[in-house]
Amino acid sequence: MNIGTLAGKVWKSLDKNGAMTASALVKALNAKSNDIYMALGWLLREDKLNVTKAGNSVKYSLK
């Protein structure tokens, strides 16, 4: 899958559902975890995401 396309799907999923973990994004988008992490990196590089840590959980949300 094209990582840019997947980054768009991640963005849309976060826009619709709010903050999510990487594993929740894997399930929601039926994608490989490595691809999700690359898409998250893409969005982080573009300064589109907030990252919050609560306990052992890391959640991603849109800025």
C-alpha positions as CSV (number, residue, x, y, z in Angstrom):
1,M,0.0,0.0,0.0
2,N,1.1,3.5,-0.7
3,I,2.2,5.1,2.6
4,G,0.9,8.5,1.5
5,T,-2.6,7.0,0.8
6,L,-2.5,5.2,4.1
7,A,-1.5,8.5,5.9
8,G,-4.7,10.0,4.4
9,K,-6.7,7.1,5.8
10,V,-5.1,7.4,9.2
11,W,-5.9,11.2,9.2
12,K,-9.6,10.5,8.3
13,S,-9.9,7.8,11.0
14,L,-8.5,10.2,13.6
15,D,-10.7,12.9,12.4
16,K,-13.8,10.7,12.7
17,N,-12.9,8.8,15.9
18,G,-10.6,11.1,17.9
19,A,-7.4,10.0,19.6
20,M,-6.4,6.4,18.9
21,T,-3.5,4.1,19.6
22,A,-1.5,2.6,16.8
23,S,-3.0,-0.9,17.5
24,A,-6.5,0.6,17.2
25,L,-5.5,2.1,13.9
26,V,-4.2,-1.3,12.7
27,K,-7.5,-2.9,13.5
28,A,-9.7,0.0,12.1
29,L,-7.8,0.2,8.8
30,N,-7.0,-3.5,8.4
31,A,-3.3,-2.6,7.8
32,K,0.1,-3.9,8.8
33,S,1.5,-2.3,12.0
34,N,4.7,-1.3,10.1
35,D,2.7,0.5,7.5
36,I,0.6,2.3,10.2
37,Y,3.8,3.4,11.9
38,M,5.2,4.7,8.6
39,A,1.9,6.6,8.0
40,L,2.1,8.1,11.5
41,G,5.6,9.2,10.9
42,W,4.5,10.8,7.6
43,L,1.8,12.8,9.5
44,L,4.2,13.7,12.4
45,R,6.7,15.0,9.9
46,E,4.0,17.2,8.4
47,D,3.2,18.4,12.0
48,K,-0.4,17.1,11.8
49,L,-0.5,15.0,15.0
50,N,-0.4,15.3,18.7
51,V,1.1,12.4,20.7
52,T,0.1,11.8,24.3
53,K,1.2,9.1,26.6
54,A,-1.0,7.8,29.5
55,G,0.6,4.9,31.4
56,N,1.8,2.3,28.8
57,S,-0.5,3.7,26.1
58,V,0.5,6.2,23.4
59,K,-2.4,7.9,21.6
60,Y,-2.3,9.9,18.4
61,S,-4.7,12.8,17.6
62,L,-5.0,15.6,15.1
63,K,-3.7,19.0,15.8
